[in-house]
Amino acid sequence: MLLPPTQNIVGTLQQSNKFSILLEALNATSLTSVLEGTGPFTLFAPTDAAFMKLGQSTITSLLQDVPALTNVLLYHVTPGFVGTGQLVSGTPIPTLASNGTEITVSRNGQLLLNGNVAFGSKKNIIATNGVVQTIRTVLIPPKM
């Protein structure tokens, strides 16, 4: 039996032990309240392992540079509900990052975001205000 979601995007992240760095970053930028809002939103949610690929010094620097961190996080959020089935190769995905920045989708045997094998094992995690797509790579806006 399928039950409707009971948590918003932030609550969904909090239920997992894989998103502590993302939650810390969201709180540092005050974006938590955005992702608790009405939506719908799609969050391409980097796991802690994805953040660790950046290295601890980069994570620390980002957490201290709130404007840069905000732009990186907004690059992971798109307005509307985007399921993995809607991610078609060559179709740009608009994000909430500054300057109308988009994510590029491609398929080469696997679903790629900006040329990186991005998706983790959990896809299409439905929340009350959108969907969470677990990704294995932190997406960096092209203008950074």
Phi, psi and omega in degrees: 000131176269129178252149178293153179295150180243351183242147171284183184302315181296315178300323177297317177296320182293336180285347182253157175262015185257359189233029184295322179290318177299316179297320176299317180294317178299318179293323180295333184256357184067017177280351177305316182294328177296312183281356170265355183286187187297317182072205006281150177231155166245126177250118170275099193264107176291135177285170175302320179298324177295315178297321182296336175297334179287336184095146183299322181294322177292319178299313180299316179298316179297317181296336179269345180250083188301317179299317179293316179298318179300315180295319177298314181293319178296336176290346178262002183240131175237143178289142179094176181261118179237104175277159182299332178293341179270354182275098184257135180306131179089351180269120178285146178250117178292146178239174177271002179294160182294159177066027176061033183293139181239157173262139179262131179255136172215160178230125177222062187083338177222160177278124183242143171245123183052036176082359181255140171293110195252325194278138174275191184285338180261116179234155175054050176277109187280132175242172181292338183237025178151213184217146176251128174249113180287129179234155185260004182222136174282128180274128180252126179303143185299336183269014178259000000 
